[in-house]
Amino acid sequence: MSVDWRDIPSLAALRAFDATARHGGFAGAARSLNVTHAAIAQQVRALEADLGISLAVRQGRNVVLTEAGSQLARSLGEGFDTIAGGIARL
C-alpha cells in the first residue's frame, strides 16, 4: 500500500493525540513528550479541525475521548506500537 502523505494529518498532531489518549489528558501527554500542555492542546485542536470532527471532550484537567477519538486512538496505538517494534528489532 502506498501512502499519500498529503491525505494524512500532521504526524506531530497525531503523536500529540496518541499521547493524550494514552495519558488521559494534556498534562500527562505533555510530560511524556517534553512539551507544554498548551502545545498538546493546540495540536489536538488542529487535528480536530483538520479532520472536521471532535476527538475529545475536555472535562477539567481530564480528557474523555469521543467514539471517533477512541477509534483513532486504537488505530494510532497499533500503528505507533508497530513502528516502535520494527525499530526495536533492528
C-alpha positions in Angstrom: 0.0 0.0 0.0 1.4 3.4 -1.0 0.8 6.2 1.4 -0.2 9.6 0.1 1.2 11.8 2.9 -1.0 14.7 1.7 -4.0 12.7 2.9 -2.6 12.2 6.4 -2.7 14.9 9.2 0.5 16.2 10.7 2.4 13.4 12.4 3.1 15.8 15.3 -0.6 16.3 15.8 -1.2 12.5 15.6 1.6 11.9 18.1 0.1 14.6 20.5 -3.3 13.0 20.2 -1.9 9.5 20.8 -0.1 10.7 23.9 -3.3 12.5 25.1 -5.3 9.3 24.7 -2.6 7.1 26.4 -2.2 9.5 29.4 -5.9 10.6 29.7 -5.1 14.3 29.4 -2.9 17.1 28.1 -0.7 17.4 31.2 0.4 13.7 31.1 0.8 13.8 27.3 2.9 17.0 27.6 5.2 15.4 30.2 5.7 12.3 28.1 6.6 14.4 25.0 8.6 17.0 27.0 6.4 19.9 25.7 3.8 22.2 27.4 0.2 21.1 27.9 -0.8 24.2 25.8 1.3 22.8 22.9 -0.5 19.4 23.2 -3.9 21.1 23.3 -3.1 23.2 20.3 -2.0 20.1 18.3 -5.2 18.2 19.3 -7.4 21.2 18.3 -5.6 21.4 15.0 -6.1 17.7 14.4 -9.8 18.0 15.1 -10.0 21.0 12.8 -8.2 19.1 10.1 -10.4 16.1 10.4 -13.6 18.1 11.0 -14.7 16.0 14.0 -14.4 16.2 17.7 -12.0 13.7 19.1 -12.0 14.6 22.8 -14.2 16.3 25.4 -12.3 18.4 27.9 -13.5 17.8 31.5 -11.4 19.9 33.8 -7.9 18.5 33.8 -9.1 15.3 32.1 -9.9 14.5 28.6 -12.6 11.9 27.6 -12.4 10.6 24.1 -15.4 10.6 21.8 -16.3 7.5 19.9 -14.3 8.8 16.9 -11.4 9.7 19.2 -11.4 6.2 20.7 -11.3 4.6 17.2 -8.4 6.9 16.2 -6.6 6.2 19.4 -6.8 2.4 18.9 -5.5 2.8 15.3 -2.7 5.1 16.2 -1.8 2.9 19.2 -1.5 -0.1 17.0 0.4 1.8 14.3 2.9 3.5 16.6 3.4 0.2 18.5 4.2 -1.5 15.2 6.7 1.2 14.3 8.3 1.0 17.7 8.5 -2.8 17.5 10.1 -2.6 14.0 12.7 -0.1 15.2 13.5 -2.2 18.3 14.1 -5.3 16.1 16.8 -3.5 14.1 
